[in-house]
């Protein structure tokens, strides 16, 4: 198992945790707590780390079977969470929790698909 695989599985687990906590926050408080934003930005930091490691792996000559799909997954995963957080900036209602939760699920799915393309 490569380092990129390990980072991708950590990202997947953390993204699922963020999604579950977003759902729980919607049920419990009906408002987005500030710590959920911090967790989402930590997820973004993991995604940037994975993108840097993935690009480094490509530059060293490791070529996945579906190179273009792999690159699209790398780029898309880095873009999803900031777009979601920016779209709900200033709104801490239940709908904003849904946006953060769905973005976290999308990141988890992209992470699993990225492991499959390696």
URFEN-V55423 format. One record per backbone hydrogen bond with DSSP energy under -1.0 kcal/mol. NH is the residue of the N-H (numbers start at 1). CO is the residue of the C=O. Records with the same first field share a line. If there is no record, write none. Layout:
NH = CO + CO
This chain:
6 = 2
7 = 3
8 = 4
9 = 5
10 = 6
11 = 7
12 = 8
13 = 9
14 = 10
15 = 11
16 = 12
17 = 13
18 = 14
19 = 15
20 = 16
21 = 17
22 = 18
23 = 19
24 = 20
25 = 21
26 = 22
27 = 23
28 = 24
29 = 25
30 = 25
32 = 92
36 = 33
38 = 34
39 = 35
40 = 36
41 = 37
42 = 38
43 = 39
44 = 40
45 = 41
46 = 42
47 = 43
48 = 44
49 = 45
50 = 46
51 = 47
52 = 48
53 = 49
54 = 50
55 = 51
56 = 52
57 = 53
58 = 54
59 = 55
60 = 56
61 = 58
62 = 57
70 = 66
71 = 67
72 = 68
73 = 69
74 = 70
75 = 71
76 = 72
77 = 73
78 = 74
79 = 75
80 = 76
83 = 79
84 = 80
85 = 81
86 = 82
87 = 83
88 = 84
89 = 86
91 = 88
97 = 93
98 = 94
99 = 95
100 = 96
101 = 97
102 = 98
103 = 99
104 = 100
105 = 101
106 = 102
107 = 103
108 = 104
109 = 105
110 = 106
111 = 107
112 = 108
113 = 109
114 = 110
115 = 111
116 = 112
117 = 113
